[in-house]
Every structure is written in C-alpha cells, then in structure tokens.
Amino acid sequence: MSEKVFDILVVGSGLSSLVFAEEYLKKKNNIDIISPNFKYKIKTEMDYNFDPKTLPPQFKKNFSKIVDYFHFNNLNFDKKNCNILGSLEFGGLSNYWGLQMDKEANEDLNYFGNKAKKEIINCFTEILKEKSLIGNFGTYKNSLKINNFYENILKKYKDSKKLIIEKSLIAINKNNKKNIKKLNPDLILKKIKKKVTFHNFFLKKISKKKNLIFLHCIRGNEKRIFKTRKLILATGTLVTTKLIMDFLNIKREVPIKHHPRLISMYIAKKKILDNTKLTAGLLQIKSRKKNETFSGDLRPSNKMILNMAFKIYKILFPLKSILMFFKDYIFFSNNLMGSNFSNLYIKKINKKFTIFSKNKETLKKLKRNQKKIYNFLRKEKIIFPFFKNFFPGIGADYHYYGTIQAGGKKKLSVNKNCQLLKNNSIYIVDGSVFNFKKNLYPYGYVLANSKRIAKLINR
C-alpha cells in the first residue's frame, strides 16, 4: 500500500483528462494521472504496442483490444443485442477526428445553470483559440470551403419549415491546410509531459475513509492503493458509471444515453470539394420538429475513409479500384438520433457490470430518418438513386453520456461543479455529466467543461 497522500489524482488519459491537466498546470507545477499505457504485458500476455498515430481499433476491426479493455475494467456487454466498439486510441473510449458542434448545442447546458453555462461556452472558445482551430462558434467564422453548388443549397433552405440545412460547425487544426491533423491527446501530452507523472494501472474500485479517497488499482498481478484528497474521474462514461455505481452500491439498472447511428453511403452527381483532407461534415440535414431529433451530416470520402470501409465491410473490396477512382464523388452520412432514442443500460450482474439494450425498433427508426435525408438529396439532384446503409449495431455510436447528470437530485448525480452529490471530493469531467438532447456532436463541450473544472479547482 502506498503511504503517500496525493492532493489530487486524475484517472484516465483521453482528451478530457489531458485538457483538465493542461489547464490545471497553468497554476500548478505537477499532476499525477492513473491510466494503463498498454505497453506492459498483462494477464492475457498481450502487448498493446500503443501508438497514437495508428487508426482506432474499430476501424481496423481489431476487437481484441476492446474485449481486453472491458475485461480489465470489469465490464461486459451483451453481444446478442448490442455492439459496444468505441476506441482505445489513448486510454479511453473516444474516437476523435475534430470538434464539431450543433448550433442548438447551448440548450443542452441549461441544467448547469446560467453561470456554469456561460463558463463552459467561454472555455470552448478558449480551446478554439489555444489550439489554433478553425470553426464557426461565437466570434469564430467557419473557414471550411465547399463549392458553390452546396453553398446555394444552404441559402435555398435558410427559411425552410421542415428541414434545417446548415454548414457544419467544426474545429480542426489549421496550421497545415494541405494535411490537417486531428486534435488528439498526443498534441497536448507533448506540451505538458514534463509535468505529468503517469501511474500505469487500471482503477478497479473506489472506496473512502474519513476525508480520503482510496483508489484500488491493478497492473497484471500487482495491486496498489492510491490515497487522494481530490479525485478527478475522466475515464469515459462507461467506466466512470461502473466505478460510481460500485462506489455507491447501486444495484438497479442505469440508462446510458447515446446517439444511435446509421452510416449511409451515396454517389454524388457533382464532385465534392473541401479544404480539410479529413472526414468532418460539410452539411448537416436536420428536422425542425421538436420531437424528431435527428441529423445527417455529409462527409466527403478520401483514401483513408475508404480503406477503413474496405477493411470493415469485405463486401466492398471487389469494388475497391472503382470506388477509389470515383472517391471525390462518394460521400458518407452519419445519421444520428437524439438522446430520447437511447437504448443502452448498465447493471451489475454476477459481479460484472453488463451493458445491454432492450428496444429492437432502433434500426427501423434510423432507417426512417435516413429515408428523409435520401429523399432530400434526390430532390435537390445531389445524388444518383443509390445508397448503401451500414448499421454497426446498437451502442456502436461512440457517444456515451448522461448517466451521472449535473443538476440532478438523485444519488447518481453531480452538482453544477461536477462534484458527486454523495462525496464532493470526487469530480467527474467526462460525458457522464451531460445530457445531449440537441447537440449530436458532444465532445467539444465535454472538453470545455473539463477545462472549466480545472479552473474552479485552481481558484
């Protein structure tokens, strides 16, 4: 057992963890982070060979890492009725190509209260400035270039009563427009690594004694207990929820909010132009009906995204040379639904926390929305009468959130400063504390909130 008592410990090494650490280190000299680095030999004798520049596992169809991740975090998922993929690119379940935001996103912050809402919005703008990102947010103007054909569609549907057609709000690194890189944890870590001490462990359990938090960790057969006065949880919604449910001895099933996703591929009649060399959305197609939250974003293809598709969907491989030749005429759409259509749950079953779904109508609803998007694209003569849908499964949408919501009064809640109601020494800075009803691209506000909490602690 370690006798040292830390003033603060962060658990997790994804972007929300490192954004917190970066802000915290503006006034402090060092910080300790607990997270497995996937380089050591673990129980399965598997060497993860971590490399942040490689593609996330779900795009390589490398599910063994994900299975191991769930195993060591004491998580399980019912493969018969859901398909949790996520990404283990750098310690957490988050696939991150760049920040993207819905214009109605601010409505999702109302339950934080006016002061915290303003702080989160300001922190998001700060991230745009600090990382030299492009985007369209507040005083920022979107410098994403698309050709006049699509610009005219935006103007045509400006006052539409049925659909909202708008330019995507994105935030991606603009230092090299010919080869724009995604914002990943490695960019932040490079800047702060001299002040960060990583403890290479999995966190298995949290307990408390008087004013201290005890973190029960493992690394292979080695066990260690860390003691801290403040705990910052940034382990991603799935793991954070499991840890807090265990800590509070919650035995009931807990809904996991998420955005059900259907991927569609279309053939465009006109070449799609953009200046990002990335797969950020060019247009967003959304419904104006309040009870019908869905969005389809049009993403131009490129060699990278097509190679991913060939690896995952073997049926496309015979068409590889043809599709590559016409890649500038192919685009994909992520058809997402709002949190009201969430269909994931977590519950402790036989000593493991199992994730499962219930409703079998999810795919049917997704296809119904996709048909509306398809009809719009056909009406505007954007595409040929052809599309191909890919449903990765319930839960394979990467957006998990809303299990320990801010501003709630129940046991499984945090206050507006993201402190657990039952123990204000535990702060949660991942997606667990949000309910993204309107914003279908949530990660920007997750990072902004993480930055906000670091500022609060530094005061």
N, C-alpha and C positions, 0 to 999 in steps of 0.2 A: 504494500500500500504506500502510495506517495504521501509524504507528510507535508509537502508544500501546499499552501492555500493560495490559489490564484484570485486576484481581484476580479478578473473577467476571463471567461473562456468562450470561444466561438466553436460551434460544431458544424462542419460542412465546408466544402471548398469550391462550391459553384459561384456564380456571379453575385448572388445576393450576399453571400459570406464575404467575398473579396471587396465588394463595394462598401460594405459595412467597415471592413478592416481599413480600407484606403481612407475613408472619412475619419475614422477613429484615430488613425496615426497622424493626422494633421496636428493633433494636440498631445499625442502620447508617443513614447519612444519605442514601444514594442507591443506585440499582441501574440497570443497563443491560439492556435487553431487545431482542433482534433479532426482528422479525416484520413482514411486509408488512402495511400498513394498508388495502390495496385501494382507496386514493383516487387513486393516481397512474396515469398512462397506461402500460400495459405493452406487451409486444411485440405483442399482438393488438389494440392500440388499444381496449381495453375498460376502461371506468371502472367500478369496482366500487361506488362510492357507498355505502360502508359505513354501515350504520345498525343498531346492536344491537337496536333496538326492532322491527325487521321480522321476519317469520317466517323460519325457516331455509329454505334453498333447496329441500330435499327436499319441503317442504310447499307450495311454490309451483310445483313442477315446473320449477324454474329450474336445469337441469343444466349450463348453460354455465359457471357459476362452478366447479362441481366438476370439469369437464373441464379448465379452466384451472389449477385447483389441482394436479391430478395432473400436468399438463404441466410446470409450473414446478418441481415437486418431483421431476421425472424418474421419475414413477410411471406405470404403465399398468395397466389391468385388462381381462381377457378378457370382453367384453360377451356372448359366447355362453354362458358358463356361470357368470357371477356378476354381481352388480349392486351395486357399491360406491356408496352415496349419501352417508351421513354428513351433516355440516352445516358450513357456513363462517360461522357466526354471528359469530364473533370470532376468526378466525385459525387455528382448528383443527377437526378432525373430531370434534365432540362436540355432541350435541343434549341440552339440559339443562333439564328442567322443574322439577326439585327433587330433593333427595336421597331415595333410597328404599333400604331395606336388608332383606335376609332375616335371620331370626333365627339361622340357622346360619352366618351370614357369618364369624364368628370362626374357624371351622375353616380357612378359606382363608388364614389368616395364619400357620399353624403352621410353614411352611418359613422364615419370617423369624426364628424363634427366640423364646423367651418374652419377652425384654427388649424387642425391637423390636415384637413383637405388642402388648404392653401399651402401648407408646408410641403406636402407631397408633390403638388404641382410645381412649386418652385424648385424642389430637388430634381425633378425630372428635367426641367430646363437647364439646371446646372450640369447635369450629366451630358446633355447635348453639347454644351459649351466646352466642358472639360475634356471631352473625348473627340472634339472636332468632328462632330457628326453632321450629316445633312438630314433635313426633315422639315416638317411643316407643323409647328406646335407653338402657340403663343406668338411671339415676335419672330419665330423662325419661319422661313419660307422654303417650301419643298423644291429642291433643285433637281429632282428626278425628271429626266427628259423622256417624253413619249411623242410619237408622231402626231401630226395634225388630225388624222382620222379619229384617233381616240380622244384628243382634246375637244373635238367638235361634239362627240357623244356626251362628254361631261357637260358642255354648255346646253345641249339639247334637253337633257334630263334634270337641269338645275331646279326646275319647279314641278317636277313630276309628282303626282298624288299617290302613286302606287309603289314606285321604287326609288331608292336613293342610289344614285350613281356618283361616286366621288373618287378623287385621286387618293391613293393610299398615303397615309401619314407614316413615313419611315424615318429611321435614324440609323444610318450606317456610316462607317468611316470614310471620309472624303479625301484623305491625304494622297491617294493614288487612284484616280478615277478609272484608269485602264485596268486595274487589278484590285478592286475594292475588297478588303478583307472583312470578315465578320468580326464583330466585337466579341471576343471570348475571354475567359478568365486569365489566360496566359498573358494578355496585354497588361492587365492590372498587376498580376503577380510579379511581372518583370520589374515593375516600378517599386513595389513595396517589399520584395522578398528578403531584403537585408534586415528588416524589422519584424519579420514573421517567423515564429517557431512552429513548425508542423509536428504534431504528435500522431504517429502513424498507427491509429487504432480505429476499430469500429466501436461506436457507442451502442451498448446493448440495453442499458437500463438507467433510469434516473431515480434517485431517492433523496431525501432531505433529512437533516439532523440539525435542530436549532436554526441558526441563520445561514447554514451552509448547504450547498447543493453537491451531492455526490454523483459522479459520473462513473458508471461501471462499464469498463471497456475491455475489449479483447483484441489480440493480434495472434492468430494461429492458436497455440496452446497457452500463450501468455495472457495473464489477466492483470489489470491495473485499475485502481480507483483514483480519479482526479477530484479534488475538492475546489470549489469556487464560490465566491460571493455572488457573482452575477453570471448567468448562463445565457448565451445568445444562440438560439436554435435556427440554423439555416440549412437544414438537411433535406429540404423539399417536402411538399405536403404529405406524401405517403409515409415517409419515415417519421417526420415530426408528429403526425397524427397518432401513429402507433406508439411512439415514445410517451406522448402526453396521456393517451388512453391508459397505458400501463401505469404511469405515474399516479393518475387519479383513480385507478381501479374502475374504469368504465367498461362494463360488460355488454352493454347494448350495442346494436349496430349503429354506425355513424355514416350518414350520407357523405360522399365525396363529390363535390361539384366539379364539373368538367365541361368541355365543349365538344360534343360528338362531332366527328369529322368524316366526310366523304371526299375522296380525291377524284377529280374528273379530268380527262384529257380531251382537248379539242384541236381541230385543224383550222387555222385562221385563213381567211381569204387574202389578207394583207399582211405583209411582213411586220413583225412586232419589233419595235426599236426601243431600247432603253440604254442608259449610260452606267449601269451598275455592274454588269457581268455577274449578277447574283440573282437569286430567285425571290426577291421581295415582290410583293404585289404591286401591279401597275394601276389597276382599277379595283374598286370594291362595289359589289352589287348587293344592296340590302333592301329589306322590306320596310315600308313606313308604318305598318300595323304594329301596335304596341305589344300585342300578344303573339307576334310572329317574328321572333328574333333569329335571323339567320344572315349569313354573309357568304358571298362567293368572291374570292379575290383572284384576279387573273395574273398568273405568274409565267413569264416567258421561259421557255426551256433553254438549256445550253448543254454542252457536253457533260458537265458534271451531273446535272439532274437526270439526264437521260441514262448515263452509265449506272446511276443508282437504280433507276427503274428496271434496267435490263437484269441487274443482279437480283432484285427482289421478285420481279414478275418474269419468270422464264419464258412465258408465252410470247413476250415481245422480242425475244432475242433473234428469231429468224428475220425480223423486220429492222434489225439494227442499222444496216447500211442505208436503207431508205429513210428511216427516221432521222438519222444523223444528217443526211443531205438536206432534209426539209426542216431542220431544227428551228430555224428562225420563223417558221410558220406554225409551230406547235406551242400551245400553252396549257398550263395546268390550272386548275381551280381548287382551292381548299374550301369546301362548302362546310361551314361551321354553324352550329346551333347554340343558342344561349343556355345559361345555367339552368333554366327551367326544365330543360330536357335532359338533365344529368341522370345517369343510370349506373352509378357505381356506389358500392357500400363497403365498409370495412367492419369486421367484428372478430373478436378473439374466439377462435375455435380450436380446441385441443392444443392449447398452449401456443398456437401460432395465430398471427393476425392475418385473416384471409380477406382478400378483395374479390368482390363478385358483383354481378349485375342481375337484374330481375326482369325488366321490361324487354320484351322481344320485338317491340314496334319501332325501335330506334332507327334501324336501316330503312324501313318503309318511310318514315318521316324525312330522313335525309334525302332519299330519292325524290320525294315530292317537292322538296325545296330545290333540288338540283334541276328538276324539270322546268321550274320557273326561270332559273338562270339560263338554261338551254334555250327556252323559248324567246327570251330577251335577246340573246346572242344571234339567234336565227332571224328574228325580226329586224335587227339592225344590220343584217348581212355581214356579220363579223366572222362567222364560221361556216364551214360546209356541214351538211346534215349528218354529222357523225360525232359520236362521243364514246368514251370508254370510262366506266366507273371502276374505282378501286376502293373497296371498303376494308381498312386494316383491322377492324374489329372494335367492339365496344371497349373503351379505355385506352386505345392506341392513338390518342389525340394529343398527348404530351402536356395538356393544360389541366393540372390538378390543383384545386384550391378550395377555400371556403369551409373547412372543417372546424376551425377554431376562430370564428369570425370576431372581428373587432366590434366593440359597442354592444355586444350581447350580454345577457344576464345569467345565462346558464353556466353550469360547471365548466363546460368545454368552451370557454370564451376568453378573450383578452380585452383589456381596456383600450382606450384610444391611443395609449403609448405602447401598445402591443405587449403589455405585461400580462402574464397568465393571472386570471382573477383569483385563483386559489394560491398563488405564490408569485408575488410581484418581483422576485429575484430572477424569474425566468422570462426572457424576452423572445418573441418569435418574429423573424424577419423574412420568412418566405411566403409563398402564396396561400398558406393556410388561413391567414387573417382576412382575406378578401372574399367578396362575392361579386364576380364579374358578370353582371347581368347584361350590360350593354357592350362593354369592351371585350371583343373576341380575340384580342391580341394583348394578353395581360402583363407580359414580363417587364415592360417599361416601368409601370407603377410599382411592381414588386421591388425593383432595384431602387426606385426613388424613395420608397418607404424605408428600405434598409439604410439608405443614406441618412434619412431623417432621424431614425432611432439612434444612429451613431452620434449625430449632433446633440440629441437630447442627453445622452449619457455623458458627453464631453462637457456639458454646461456646468 
